Amino acid sequence: MKRNYIVFFVTVVLCLLLVGVVTAVPTALNIPWWTMDNGGGTSSGGGYTLSGTIGQPEVGIVQSGSYTLGSGFWQGGEIPDTNLIFLPLIQ
């Protein structure tokens, strides 16, 4: 009976260690394609810091040194110089 407890305990510990190893794998940098626009503040992780402000426009390019941050939903190309209006509910 005591041996069953030891086997169970060792199995649980090994499973917990496996979960810890799997979740500790580093991932590539990722900026999601959606935003939540109701507040400002500073987010940081590793050696990177990102600051935001309430009411600040989101579309634009920010550069510093060798880093470039393009913000906006369709960022991936050039930002047009003209303002475009998209109103899907108005017919």
Buried (B, 14 or more C-beta within 10 A) or exposed (E): EEEEEEEEEEEEEEEEEEEEEEEEEEEEEEEEEEEEEEEEEEEEEEEEEEEBEEEEEEEEEEEEEEEEEBBEEEBEEEEEEEEEEEEEEEE
